[in-house]
Amino acid sequence: MRIIENDQILREFPVSTSKFGLGDQFNSYRTPLGMFEVAQRIGHNVPIGGIFYRRTFTGKAYDLNDPRIERLSRDSILSRIIWLRGLEEKNRNAYLRGIYIHGTNQESLVGRPVSYGCIRMKNHDVIEAFDLLPEGTRIVIQTDPFPKKQHPRKKNKQKHPVLPPEPPPAPPPIVPANAKLVASASDPNAPEPTILRSTLLTTHSTDTAPNPTNTPSPTSTTPTPSPHTANTPAKTVNSTRVNKTTSNANNHNKKTIPTQQPHTSTTAPTSQRTPSQQPT
């Protein structure tokens, strides 16, 4: 017997039908076929192995572990009763004939046609089926075997293709800074040349040590003085410092020397100066 709900098999149990064959005649002890419904359920809270007589619990129960109950000749009705009503012409006498689904004292014979018209089940199984089959449940008794269970096929997992590893990126070419600036001006994805020049200038102004020989650096942007600006204020300051030094020396000797005008003064080279004219 199978219990099916929403096309899903909930449970499956072995059962026994009549040893006299199939039919619906009175006093035939045969098992009827066709569509039925659960008309009545009897035996709520009856202990397993409880004995019924004329659909009434007697208050007694068999010990199912006692092998002697298997040798009893009578067909005992135990544990639960599921009373069926026929819904077709060929099984219209089932309810009046007392066709039940019930437990039995001969559990070792379940699975063979040995009953007197009812559907026999093992006692633990009939209690489970009793709870799964409320009144009004449709029951079909048929001779056709059940179709084999169709196990769902395992879906073939599609393996993702293994892609070859991507080659490592090529290292950037090593080029001089000036060449990089020229290339960046024609590369639309590169930063603006002015930004690169600004970075280079900032690096030069912060990291480059001062030139002790006063020689212009290749990256320096300081303008080179022209020959026309030889007498610049810087030269005038040097003349003024020499005059101030001379004046201090003459004051020590209590002599006064008039200071030359800046625009007419000419400063001799350092190698031709007298010791008193060397700047302090």
ABEGO torsion letter per residue (X at the ends): XBBBBGGBBABBBBBBBBAAEBEABBGAGBBBBEBBBBABBBGBGBBBGBBBBGGBBAGBBBBAABAAAAABABBBBBGBBBBBBBABAAAAAAAAAGBBBBBBABAAABGBBABAGBBBBBAAAAAAAAAABBBGBBBBBBABBBBBBBBBBBBBBBBBBBBBBBBBBBBBBBBBAAAAAAAAAABAABBBAAAAAAAAAAAAAAABBBBAAGBBBAABABBBBBAAAABBAAAAAAAAAAAAAAAAAAAAAGBBBBBBBAAABBBBBAAABBAAABBX
